[in-house]
Amino acid sequence: MWKYDLGTVADLADDTPTKGRWKKRVQNAVHSYWSIQIDSLTPLYSTLFFLRQDKYIPGKILPMLSLEYTARESEPLKTKIRLLTGTYMLQTKRKNFNQFDIYPTCQICCEENETAKHFVLKCSALQSVTQPIMVDIERQWEVITETSFNTLLIDEQLYIYSSTVGQL
């Protein structure tokens, strides 16, 4: 009770809330606590860099997860979530943390090192998936800003891409 600032047991004994009021009070306290915690931790963790604050609403399901998925779609969904949260282990990172010989080359297309830039923006094997989304993003960007999307830094392009994919 102290963690979520719900008062003391003595306070509850003096003024016992109804079930509905108590449920609402606990829910609001928990959501408020975790919103503050996540907001304060976001700058400290690189894995939370792409977390969109306006899309994260405590108690609500992210748009990507709100759809009904079958068992067949669960594996790609895990990869999407890891990509969006920045916890997907790319080959270049895996190579640094492994004692065995791991090649940093992308295992999907085998063309160049698997970095976030390559995986999301340049992997030829994933072009059929990413190209329609990227064309739409670039078109909207140029209409809104009257500048080319390609002039942005790679981190900014990845952020915009992950924000758009998170809404799907």
SVG drawing of the C-alpha trace seen along z (x, -y; Angstrom):
<svg xmlns="http://www.w3.org/2000/svg" viewBox="-19 -22 54 44">
<polyline fill="none" stroke="black" stroke-width="0.4" points="0.0,0.0 2.9,-2.4 4.4,-1.7 1.3,-3.0 0.5,-5.7 -2.9,-4.2 -2.9,-5.3 -2.6,-3.2 -4.7,-0.4 -6.0,-2.6 -7.2,-5.1 -9.1,-2.3 -10.6,-1.1 -11.9,-4.6 -13.3,-5.2 -13.9,-1.9 -14.5,-2.5 -16.9,-0.5 -15.6,2.2 -16.0,0.0 -14.3,-3.0 -11.5,-0.9 -10.9,0.9 -10.8,-2.5 -8.5,-4.0 -6.0,-1.1 -6.1,-1.1 -5.4,-4.8 -2.6,-4.5 -0.9,-1.6 -1.1,-3.3 0.1,-6.6 3.1,-4.9 4.2,-3.0 3.8,-5.9 6.1,-8.0 8.6,-5.0 8.7,-4.4 9.0,-8.1 11.9,-8.5 13.7,-5.3 13.3,-6.0 16.4,-8.3 18.6,-5.8 18.0,-2.8 18.9,-2.6 16.3,0.2 13.5,-2.3 14.8,-4.9 12.1,-4.0 9.2,-3.8 6.6,-6.4 5.3,-8.1 2.1,-9.2 1.3,-5.6 2.1,-4.1 -1.0,-4.5 -1.1,-2.4 -4.0,0.1 -4.3,0.0 -3.0,2.5 -0.5,1.3 -2.1,1.1 0.2,3.7 -0.8,6.2 -4.5,5.4 -5.2,7.6 -6.0,11.2 -2.9,13.3 -2.8,17.0 0.0,19.3 1.5,19.1 1.9,15.3 3.3,15.3 7.0,15.8 7.1,12.8 5.2,10.8 8.0,11.5 10.5,10.2 8.5,7.1 8.2,6.3 11.9,6.8 12.6,4.5 10.3,1.8 11.7,2.0 15.3,2.2 16.0,5.6 16.4,7.5 19.9,8.9 21.5,8.1 24.3,10.2 26.9,7.4 26.0,7.3 25.7,11.0 29.3,11.3 30.6,9.0 29.0,11.1 29.7,14.6 32.8,16.7 32.2,18.6 32.7,17.4 29.6,15.6 29.6,13.7 28.1,10.2 26.6,10.7 22.8,10.6 21.5,14.1 18.5,13.2 20.2,11.7 23.9,12.5 24.9,9.2 26.3,6.9 26.7,6.6 23.4,6.8 22.9,3.4 19.7,1.7 20.1,-0.5 20.6,2.5 17.9,4.7 15.1,2.1 16.1,-0.1 18.3,1.8 17.9,5.6 17.0,6.8 15.2,9.9 12.9,7.7 12.2,5.1 8.8,6.6 7.7,5.9 9.4,2.6 9.2,1.0 5.5,0.2 5.7,-1.2 8.8,-3.3 7.3,-4.7 4.3,-5.9 6.5,-7.3 8.7,-9.2 5.7,-10.6 4.1,-11.8 7.4,-13.3 8.0,-15.2 4.4,-16.6 4.6,-17.7 8.2,-19.1 9.0,-19.8 12.4,-18.1 13.6,-14.7 13.3,-11.8 16.8,-10.6 18.4,-13.8 17.5,-12.7 19.9,-10.9 19.6,-7.1 18.4,-7.1 15.7,-9.6 14.6,-7.4 14.5,-4.3 12.5,-6.2 9.9,-7.3 9.7,-3.9 9.3,-2.1 6.6,-4.7 4.7,-4.0 5.0,-0.2 3.9,-0.4 0.6,-1.9 -0.1,1.0"/>
</svg>
